[in-house]
Amino acid sequence: MIEDFHKLPPYSLAKPEKRQLLLKELNELTEMHRERCAGYARFLDAIGYSQGQAQKLEDVPFVPIRIFKELDLKSIPDEQVFKTMMSSGTSGQAQSKIYLDKRTAILQQKVLLRLLGDYVGPKRLPMLVVDCPATIRDRRLFTTRGATIMGLDFMAKKMVFVLNDDMSLNLEALMGFLETYGKDNFLIFGFTFMIWQHLFDVIEKKNLQVDLSNGYLLTAGGWKKLTNAAVSNLDFKKRGENVCGIRHYVDHYGMAEQTGCIYAECAYGHLHASIYSDVIVRRYQDFSPCGFGEPGFIQVLSSLPHSYPGHSILTEDKGIILGEDDCPCARKGKYIQVLGRMENAEIRGCSDTYAASF
């Protein structure tokens, strides 16, 4: 079924067509994972989900995201495990373990490239990474943070890290990159708090002349620390433009438990579900679906998880659905706003975990 999605632009389907395609795929995934993952089968039995087909997306059974911290859930034999993704967590916290076979890993990369390509274009561009090389060199750090960087490697013409392993700015690497690639479009990637502290702060305090105006800044998390410091999304963007000329921003919402299926931010500040995914917001009291503009728990649906039962997950994040099929950017599908973590939920987020110790 997933091949049907690849034939279409990633934000091209209006509600009726998208729901029909996605519902068929999710129903197939539910039954496939029931057959191949004993733990997931027991979960479906425990919630009374009998074998059959959900009639609408809201009926697709969801697992709580914390289940991946407590159970090893995979729908493939051990010998087919190609990569194990670990979610981030502070010291002493359990981490989600997500098991990928080669097919699922390739599928995630393919879809991520299609989604980001809709925002920055399909060409491979040089990428400036606001992080240190140890993030991908040290396997102990290879959680969501390192995996996200490695996941973007295939869409980068050249990848240059601009922080040293002690997190100081490598000015030689930065200026060398700009001298070679700065006159044309390029990508910048980093986690928001790290960009704020290790790039913007340093450039401003040292009064450096750095022109990143041709860069497209892709960010992924790190907002908790900035929010605690009373820095808004708008503050972040204004400072980036004032300090080094950045005008193009693509933030996104995503998680290790559904790698590849991101909700990317358009020019109007809306986070968009693609044809590969959908989002439902559920009421705190009884988990019934919320209406547009009504806050609740975010449930994420994805057609990508084939090696583990992560196609329908209830997160511990709060959010609202702003609209569907009518964003001024012309992308079809639902668009959302993330309001933050539920109180008393575990701290999570790759860059926030890093930031807590720095």
C-alpha positions as a Markdown table, in Angstrom:
| # | Residue | x | y | z |
|---|---|---|---|---|
| 1 | Met | 0.0 | 0.0 | 0.0 |
| 2 | Ile | 2.8 | 2.5 | 0.9 |
| 3 | Glu | 3.8 | 2.6 | -2.8 |
| 4 | Asp | 0.4 | 4.4 | -3.5 |
| 5 | Phe | 1.6 | 7.3 | -1.4 |
| 6 | His | 4.9 | 7.6 | -3.2 |
| 7 | Lys | 3.1 | 8.4 | -6.5 |
| 8 | Leu | 1.6 | 11.5 | -5.0 |
| 9 | Pro | 3.0 | 14.9 | -3.9 |
| 10 | Pro | 3.3 | 14.7 | -0.1 |
| 11 | Tyr | 0.7 | 17.4 | 0.7 |
| 12 | Ser | -1.7 | 16.9 | -2.2 |
| 13 | Leu | -4.6 | 14.9 | -0.9 |
| 14 | Ala | -7.8 | 16.6 | 0.5 |
| 15 | Lys | -9.6 | 15.0 | 3.5 |
| 16 | Pro | -11.8 | 12.4 | 1.8 |
| 17 | Glu | -9.1 | 10.8 | -0.5 |
| 18 | Lys | -6.4 | 11.0 | 2.2 |
| 19 | Arg | -8.6 | 9.4 | 4.9 |
| 20 | Gln | -9.5 | 6.5 | 2.6 |
| 21 | Leu | -5.9 | 5.7 | 1.6 |
| 22 | Leu | -4.5 | 6.1 | 5.1 |
| 23 | Leu | -7.2 | 4.2 | 6.8 |
| 24 | Lys | -6.7 | 1.2 | 4.5 |
| 25 | Glu | -2.9 | 1.3 | 5.2 |
| 26 | Leu | -3.3 | 1.6 | 9.0 |
| 27 | Asn | -5.9 | -1.2 | 9.2 |
| 28 | Glu | -3.4 | -3.4 | 7.3 |
| 29 | Leu | -0.6 | -2.4 | 9.7 |
| 30 | Thr | -2.8 | -3.1 | 12.8 |
| 31 | Glu | -3.5 | -6.7 | 11.6 |
| 32 | Met | 0.1 | -7.3 | 10.5 |
| 33 | His | 1.5 | -6.2 | 13.8 |
| 34 | Arg | -1.1 | -8.3 | 15.7 |
| 35 | Glu | 0.1 | -11.4 | 13.8 |
| 36 | Arg | 3.8 | -10.7 | 14.2 |
| 37 | Cys | 4.2 | -9.0 | 17.6 |
| 38 | Ala | 2.9 | -11.0 | 20.5 |
| 39 | Gly | 3.1 | -8.1 | 22.9 |
| 40 | Tyr | 1.0 | -5.9 | 20.6 |
| 41 | Ala | -1.5 | -8.7 | 20.2 |
| 42 | Arg | -1.9 | -9.0 | 23.9 |
| 43 | Phe | -2.4 | -5.2 | 24.1 |
| 44 | Leu | -5.2 | -5.3 | 21.6 |
| 45 | Asp | -6.8 | -8.2 | 23.5 |
| 46 | Ala | -6.5 | -6.2 | 26.7 |
| 47 | Ile | -8.3 | -3.2 | 25.3 |
| 48 | Gly | -11.0 | -5.4 | 23.6 |
| 49 | Tyr | -10.1 | -4.6 | 20.1 |
| 50 | Ser | -11.4 | -7.6 | 18.2 |
| 51 | Gln | -10.0 | -8.6 | 14.8 |
| 52 | Gly | -11.6 | -6.4 | 12.2 |
| 53 | Gln | -11.3 | -3.1 | 10.5 |
| 54 | Ala | -11.6 | 0.4 | 11.9 |
| 55 | Gln | -14.2 | 2.3 | 10.1 |
| 56 | Lys | -12.6 | 5.7 | 10.5 |
| 57 | Leu | -9.1 | 7.0 | 11.6 |
| 58 | Glu | -10.4 | 7.9 | 15.0 |
| 59 | Asp | -11.1 | 4.2 | 15.6 |
| 60 | Val | -7.6 | 2.9 | 14.9 |
| 61 | Pro | -6.3 | 1.6 | 18.2 |
| 62 | Phe | -3.5 | 3.6 | 19.8 |
| 63 | Val | -0.8 | 2.6 | 22.2 |
| 64 | Pro | 0.6 | 5.0 | 24.8 |
| 65 | Ile | 4.0 | 6.3 | 23.9 |
| 66 | Arg | 5.4 | 5.1 | 27.2 |
| 67 | Ile | 4.8 | 1.5 | 26.2 |
| 68 | Phe | 8.0 | 1.6 | 24.1 |
| 69 | Lys | 10.0 | 2.4 | 27.3 |
| 70 | Glu | 8.5 | -0.6 | 29.2 |
| 71 | Leu | 8.3 | -3.3 | 26.5 |
| 72 | Asp | 10.4 | -4.6 | 23.6 |
| 73 | Leu | 7.9 | -4.4 | 20.8 |
| 74 | Lys | 9.0 | -5.6 | 17.3 |
| 75 | Ser | 7.3 | -7.3 | 14.4 |
| 76 | Ile | 10.4 | -8.8 | 12.9 |
| 77 | Pro | 12.7 | -11.6 | 14.0 |
| 78 | Asp | 15.9 | -10.6 | 15.8 |
| 79 | Glu | 18.1 | -11.4 | 12.8 |
| 80 | Gln | 16.3 | -8.8 | 10.7 |
| 81 | Val | 17.0 | -5.9 | 13.1 |
| 82 | Phe | 19.0 | -3.4 | 11.1 |
| 83 | Lys | 19.1 | -0.6 | 13.6 |
| 84 | Thr | 17.8 | 0.1 | 17.1 |
| 85 | Met | 16.7 | 3.7 | 17.7 |
| 86 | Met | 16.8 | 5.0 | 21.3 |
| 87 | Ser | 14.8 | 7.9 | 22.4 |
| 88 | Ser | 16.4 | 10.5 | 24.6 |
| 89 | Gly | 16.0 | 10.7 | 28.3 |
| 90 | Thr | 17.7 | 12.2 | 31.3 |
| 91 | Ser | 20.0 | 10.1 | 33.5 |
| 92 | Gly | 18.0 | 7.3 | 35.1 |
| 93 | Gln | 15.0 | 7.5 | 32.8 |
| 94 | Ala | 14.0 | 4.6 | 30.7 |
| 95 | Gln | 14.4 | 5.1 | 26.9 |
| 96 | Ser | 12.2 | 3.9 | 24.1 |
| 97 | Lys | 13.7 | 1.2 | 22.0 |
| 98 | Ile | 12.5 | 1.2 | 18.4 |
| 99 | Tyr | 13.6 | -1.7 | 16.2 |
| 100 | Leu | 14.0 | -1.1 | 12.5 |
| 101 | Asp | 14.6 | -3.5 | 9.7 |
| 102 | Lys | 16.4 | -2.3 | 6.5 |
| 103 | Arg | 13.1 | -1.7 | 4.6 |
| 104 | Thr | 11.6 | 0.4 | 7.3 |
| 105 | Ala | 14.8 | 2.5 | 7.8 |
| 106 | Ile | 15.0 | 3.1 | 4.0 |
| 107 | Leu | 11.3 | 4.0 | 3.9 |
| 108 | Gln | 11.8 | 6.5 | 6.7 |
| 109 | Gln | 14.7 | 8.2 | 4.9 |
| 110 | Lys | 12.8 | 8.3 | 1.6 |
| 111 | Val | 9.7 | 9.9 | 3.2 |
| 112 | Leu | 11.8 | 12.4 | 5.2 |
| 113 | Leu | 13.5 | 13.5 | 2.0 |
| 114 | Arg | 10.2 | 14.0 | 0.3 |
| 115 | Leu | 8.7 | 16.0 | 3.1 |
| 116 | Leu | 11.7 | 18.3 | 3.6 |
| 117 | Gly | 12.1 | 18.6 | -0.2 |
| 118 | Asp | 8.6 | 20.1 | -0.4 |
| 119 | Tyr | 10.0 | 23.0 | 1.8 |
| 120 | Val | 13.6 | 23.4 | 0.6 |
| 121 | Gly | 13.5 | 21.8 | -2.8 |
| 122 | Pro | 14.6 | 18.4 | -4.1 |
| 123 | Lys | 18.2 | 19.1 | -4.7 |
| 124 | Arg | 20.9 | 17.9 | -2.3 |
| 125 | Leu | 22.5 | 21.0 | -0.7 |
| 126 | Pro | 25.5 | 21.5 | 1.5 |
| 127 | Met | 24.6 | 21.4 | 5.2 |
| 128 | Leu | 26.0 | 23.2 | 8.2 |
| 129 | Val | 25.4 | 21.2 | 11.3 |
| 130 | Val | 25.3 | 23.1 | 14.6 |
| 131 | Asp | 26.6 | 20.2 | 16.7 |
| 132 | Cys | 29.8 | 18.4 | 17.4 |
| 133 | Pro | 31.2 | 15.4 | 15.5 |
| 134 | Ala | 31.1 | 13.3 | 18.7 |
| 135 | Thr | 27.3 | 13.2 | 18.4 |
| 136 | Ile | 27.6 | 10.7 | 15.6 |
| 137 | Arg | 31.0 | 9.3 | 16.5 |
| 138 | Asp | 30.2 | 8.3 | 20.1 |
| 139 | Arg | 27.6 | 5.5 | 20.0 |
| 140 | Arg | 26.6 | 6.4 | 23.6 |
| 141 | Leu | 25.1 | 9.6 | 22.2 |
| 142 | Phe | 23.5 | 7.9 | 19.3 |
| 143 | Thr | 19.9 | 8.5 | 20.4 |
| 144 | Thr | 17.4 | 10.7 | 18.6 |
| 145 | Arg | 20.0 | 13.6 | 18.4 |
| 146 | Gly | 22.6 | 11.6 | 16.5 |
| 147 | Ala | 20.1 | 9.6 | 14.6 |
| 148 | Thr | 18.4 | 12.7 | 13.3 |
| 149 | Ile | 21.7 | 14.1 | 12.0 |
| 150 | Met | 22.6 | 10.8 | 10.4 |
| 151 | Gly | 19.1 | 10.6 | 8.9 |
| 152 | Leu | 19.7 | 14.0 | 7.1 |
| 153 | Asp | 23.1 | 12.9 | 5.8 |
| 154 | Phe | 21.5 | 11.4 | 2.7 |
| 155 | Met | 20.0 | 14.7 | 1.6 |
| 156 | Ala | 23.2 | 16.7 | 2.2 |
| 157 | Lys | 25.7 | 17.3 | -0.6 |
| 158 | Lys | 28.3 | 18.0 | 2.1 |
| 159 | Met | 27.9 | 18.0 | 5.9 |
| 160 | Val | 30.1 | 20.2 | 8.0 |
| 161 | Phe | 30.0 | 20.3 | 11.8 |
| 162 | Val | 30.6 | 23.8 | 13.3 |
| 163 | Leu | 31.0 | 22.9 | 17.0 |
| 164 | Asn | 34.0 | 21.3 | 18.6 |
| 165 | Asp | 33.5 | 18.4 | 20.9 |
| 166 | Asp | 33.6 | 20.8 | 23.9 |
| 167 | Met | 30.7 | 22.6 | 22.2 |
| 168 | Ser | 32.8 | 25.7 | 21.4 |
| 169 | Leu | 32.2 | 27.3 | 18.0 |
| 170 | Asn | 34.7 | 26.1 | 15.3 |
| 171 | Leu | 35.0 | 29.5 | 13.6 |
| 172 | Glu | 37.5 | 28.1 | 11.0 |
| 173 | Ala | 35.0 | 25.4 | 9.9 |
| 174 | Leu | 32.1 | 27.9 | 9.8 |
| 175 | Met | 33.9 | 30.5 | 7.7 |
| 176 | Gly | 35.4 | 27.8 | 5.5 |
| 177 | Phe | 31.9 | 26.5 | 4.8 |
| 178 | Leu | 30.6 | 30.0 | 4.0 |
| 179 | Glu | 33.5 | 30.8 | 1.7 |
| 180 | Thr | 32.9 | 27.6 | -0.3 |
| 181 | Tyr | 29.1 | 27.4 | -0.2 |
| 182 | Gly | 27.6 | 30.6 | 1.2 |
| 183 | Lys | 26.8 | 32.3 | -2.1 |
| 184 | Asp | 24.2 | 29.7 | -3.0 |
| 185 | Asn | 21.4 | 28.1 | -1.1 |
| 186 | Phe | 22.5 | 25.7 | 1.7 |
| 187 | Leu | 21.0 | 24.0 | 4.7 |
| 188 | Ile | 21.6 | 24.6 | 8.4 |
| 189 | Phe | 20.5 | 22.0 | 10.9 |
| 190 | Gly | 20.5 | 22.1 | 14.7 |
| 191 | Phe | 18.4 | 21.9 | 17.9 |
| 192 | Thr | 17.0 | 25.2 | 18.8 |
| 193 | Phe | 18.6 | 25.7 | 22.3 |
| 194 | Met | 22.0 | 24.7 | 20.9 |
| 195 | Ile | 21.7 | 27.1 | 18.0 |
| 196 | Trp | 20.6 | 29.9 | 20.4 |
| 197 | Gln | 23.5 | 29.3 | 22.9 |
| 198 | His | 26.4 | 28.0 | 20.7 |
| 199 | Leu | 25.8 | 29.9 | 17.5 |
| 200 | Phe | 23.6 | 33.1 | 18.0 |
| 201 | Asp | 25.2 | 33.9 | 21.4 |
| 202 | Val | 28.7 | 33.5 | 20.3 |
| 203 | Ile | 28.3 | 35.4 | 17.0 |
| 204 | Glu | 26.7 | 38.3 | 18.9 |
| 205 | Lys | 29.1 | 38.4 | 21.9 |
| 206 | Lys | 32.2 | 38.2 | 19.7 |
| 207 | Asn | 30.6 | 40.7 | 17.2 |
| 208 | Leu | 31.4 | 38.3 | 14.3 |
| 209 | Gln | 30.4 | 39.1 | 10.8 |
| 210 | Val | 28.6 | 35.9 | 9.7 |
| 211 | Asp | 26.2 | 35.9 | 6.7 |
| 212 | Leu | 23.8 | 33.0 | 6.7 |
| 213 | Ser | 21.1 | 34.7 | 4.6 |
| 214 | Asn | 21.2 | 31.9 | 1.9 |
| 215 | Gly | 20.6 | 29.2 | 4.5 |
| 216 | Tyr | 17.5 | 27.3 | 5.3 |
| 217 | Leu | 17.4 | 26.6 | 9.0 |
| 218 | Leu | 16.0 | 23.1 | 9.8 |
| 219 | Thr | 15.3 | 22.8 | 13.6 |
| 220 | Ala | 14.1 | 19.9 | 15.6 |
| 221 | Gly | 13.2 | 20.3 | 19.2 |
| 222 | Gly | 14.9 | 22.1 | 22.1 |
| 223 | Trp | 12.0 | 24.5 | 22.7 |
| 224 | Lys | 11.5 | 23.6 | 26.4 |
| 225 | Lys | 14.7 | 25.2 | 27.5 |
| 226 | Leu | 14.0 | 28.3 | 25.4 |
| 227 | Thr | 10.4 | 28.5 | 26.6 |
| 228 | Asn | 11.6 | 28.4 | 30.2 |
| 229 | Ala | 13.9 | 31.3 | 29.3 |
| 230 | Ala | 10.9 | 33.2 | 27.9 |
| 231 | Val | 12.1 | 32.9 | 24.3 |
| 232 | Ser | 9.3 | 32.4 | 21.8 |
| 233 | Asn | 9.4 | 31.0 | 18.3 |
| 234 | Leu | 9.2 | 34.5 | 17.0 |
| 235 | Asp | 12.0 | 35.7 | 19.3 |
| 236 | Phe | 14.2 | 32.9 | 18.0 |
| 237 | Lys | 13.5 | 33.8 | 14.3 |
| 238 | Lys | 14.0 | 37.6 | 14.9 |
| 239 | Arg | 17.3 | 37.0 | 16.6 |
| 240 | Gly | 18.5 | 34.6 | 13.9 |
| 241 | Glu | 17.8 | 37.3 | 11.3 |
| 242 | Asn | 19.4 | 40.1 | 13.3 |
| 243 | Val | 22.5 | 38.2 | 14.3 |
| 244 | Cys | 23.4 | 36.4 | 11.0 |
| 245 | Gly | 20.7 | 37.2 | 8.4 |
| 246 | Ile | 18.7 | 33.9 | 8.5 |
| 247 | Arg | 15.3 | 34.4 | 6.9 |
| 248 | His | 14.2 | 30.8 | 6.0 |
| 249 | Tyr | 13.1 | 28.6 | 8.9 |
| 250 | Val | 11.6 | 25.0 | 8.9 |
| 251 | Asp | 10.9 | 23.8 | 12.4 |
| 252 | His | 9.2 | 20.5 | 12.9 |
| 253 | Tyr | 7.4 | 18.2 | 15.4 |
| 254 | Gly | 8.5 | 14.6 | 15.5 |
| 255 | Met | 9.7 | 11.8 | 17.7 |
| 256 | Ala | 11.9 | 8.7 | 17.7 |
| 257 | Glu | 8.9 | 6.5 | 18.0 |
| 258 | Gln | 7.8 | 7.7 | 14.5 |
| 259 | Thr | 11.0 | 8.7 | 12.8 |
| 260 | Gly | 10.6 | 10.0 | 9.3 |
| 261 | Cys | 7.0 | 11.1 | 9.6 |
| 262 | Ile | 7.5 | 14.7 | 10.7 |
| 263 | Tyr | 5.1 | 17.6 | 11.0 |
| 264 | Ala | 7.0 | 20.4 | 9.3 |
| 265 | Glu | 6.4 | 24.1 | 9.8 |
| 266 | Cys | 5.2 | 26.2 | 6.8 |
| 267 | Ala | 5.8 | 30.0 | 6.3 |
| 268 | Tyr | 2.6 | 30.7 | 8.4 |
| 269 | Gly | 3.9 | 28.8 | 11.4 |
| 270 | His | 1.7 | 25.8 | 11.0 |
| 271 | Leu | 2.9 | 22.2 | 11.5 |
| 272 | His | 1.5 | 20.1 | 8.7 |
| 273 | Ala | 0.5 | 16.4 | 8.5 |
| 274 | Ser | 1.5 | 14.9 | 5.1 |
| 275 | Ile | -0.3 | 12.1 | 3.2 |
| 276 | Tyr | 1.8 | 9.6 | 5.1 |
| 277 | Ser | 0.5 | 10.7 | 8.5 |
| 278 | Asp | -2.3 | 12.2 | 10.4 |
| 279 | Val | -2.9 | 13.7 | 13.9 |
| 280 | Ile | -5.9 | 13.4 | 16.2 |
| 281 | Val | -6.2 | 15.5 | 19.4 |
| 282 | Arg | -8.1 | 13.7 | 22.2 |
| 283 | Arg | -9.8 | 15.1 | 25.3 |
| 284 | Tyr | -8.1 | 14.7 | 28.6 |
| 285 | Gln | -11.2 | 13.4 | 30.4 |
| 286 | Asp | -12.2 | 10.5 | 28.2 |
| 287 | Phe | -9.9 | 10.4 | 25.1 |
| 288 | Ser | -12.7 | 11.3 | 22.7 |
| 289 | Pro | -11.7 | 13.4 | 19.7 |
| 290 | Cys | -11.5 | 17.1 | 20.1 |
| 291 | Gly | -12.9 | 19.7 | 17.7 |
| 292 | Phe | -10.7 | 22.3 | 15.9 |
| 293 | Gly | -9.1 | 24.7 | 18.3 |
| 294 | Glu | -9.8 | 22.5 | 21.4 |
| 295 | Pro | -6.7 | 21.4 | 23.3 |
| 296 | Gly | -6.0 | 17.8 | 24.3 |
| 297 | Phe | -3.5 | 14.9 | 24.0 |
| 298 | Ile | -1.8 | 14.6 | 20.6 |
| 299 | Gln | -2.2 | 11.2 | 18.8 |
| 300 | Val | 0.0 | 10.6 | 15.8 |
| 301 | Leu | -0.7 | 8.2 | 13.0 |
| 302 | Ser | 1.9 | 7.1 | 10.5 |
| 303 | Ser | 2.0 | 4.6 | 7.6 |
| 304 | Leu | 5.8 | 4.1 | 8.0 |
| 305 | Pro | 6.3 | 1.7 | 11.0 |
| 306 | His | 6.4 | -1.7 | 9.4 |
| 307 | Ser | 9.0 | -3.3 | 11.8 |
| 308 | Tyr | 7.3 | -2.4 | 15.1 |
| 309 | Pro | 3.7 | -1.4 | 16.1 |
| 310 | Gly | 4.2 | 2.3 | 16.2 |
| 311 | His | 1.7 | 3.3 | 13.6 |
| 312 | Ser | -0.8 | 4.8 | 16.1 |
| 313 | Ile | 0.6 | 6.4 | 19.2 |
| 314 | Leu | -0.9 | 8.6 | 22.0 |
| 315 | Thr | 1.8 | 11.0 | 23.0 |
| 316 | Glu | 2.2 | 13.0 | 26.2 |
| 317 | Asp | 2.2 | 16.3 | 24.3 |
| 318 | Lys | -0.6 | 18.8 | 24.3 |
| 319 | Gly | -1.8 | 20.4 | 21.1 |
| 320 | Ile | -4.7 | 21.7 | 19.0 |
| 321 | Ile | -5.8 | 21.2 | 15.4 |
| 322 | Leu | -5.9 | 24.6 | 13.8 |
| 323 | Gly | -7.6 | 23.5 | 10.5 |
| 324 | Glu | -7.6 | 21.1 | 7.6 |
| 325 | Asp | -7.1 | 21.6 | 3.8 |
| 326 | Asp | -7.3 | 25.4 | 4.1 |
| 327 | Cys | -3.8 | 26.7 | 5.2 |
| 328 | Pro | -2.8 | 29.8 | 3.3 |
| 329 | Cys | 0.4 | 27.9 | 2.2 |
| 330 | Ala | -1.8 | 25.7 | 0.0 |
| 331 | Arg | -0.7 | 22.4 | 1.5 |
| 332 | Lys | -3.5 | 20.0 | 2.1 |
| 333 | Gly | -4.1 | 18.1 | 5.3 |
| 334 | Lys | -4.4 | 19.0 | 9.0 |
| 335 | Tyr | -2.2 | 21.6 | 10.5 |
| 336 | Ile | -1.6 | 21.8 | 14.2 |
| 337 | Gln | 0.0 | 23.7 | 17.1 |
| 338 | Val | 1.9 | 22.0 | 19.8 |
| 339 | Leu | 1.3 | 23.5 | 23.2 |
| 340 | Gly | 4.0 | 21.6 | 25.2 |
| 341 | Arg | 4.2 | 18.6 | 27.5 |
| 342 | Met | 1.6 | 17.4 | 29.9 |
| 343 | Glu | 2.4 | 18.3 | 33.5 |
| 344 | Asn | 4.1 | 15.5 | 35.4 |
| 345 | Ala | 5.0 | 13.7 | 32.1 |
| 346 | Glu | 8.6 | 12.6 | 31.9 |
| 347 | Ile | 11.1 | 15.1 | 30.5 |
| 348 | Arg | 12.0 | 14.1 | 26.9 |
| 349 | Gly | 13.7 | 15.7 | 23.9 |
| 350 | Cys | 17.2 | 15.1 | 22.7 |
| 351 | Ser | 18.4 | 18.7 | 22.8 |
| 352 | Asp | 16.6 | 19.4 | 26.1 |
| 353 | Thr | 18.3 | 16.5 | 27.7 |
| 354 | Tyr | 21.6 | 17.9 | 26.5 |
| 355 | Ala | 20.8 | 21.4 | 27.6 |
| 356 | Ala | 20.0 | 20.3 | 31.2 |
| 357 | Ser | 23.6 | 19.2 | 31.7 |
| 358 | Phe | 25.2 | 22.3 | 30.1 |
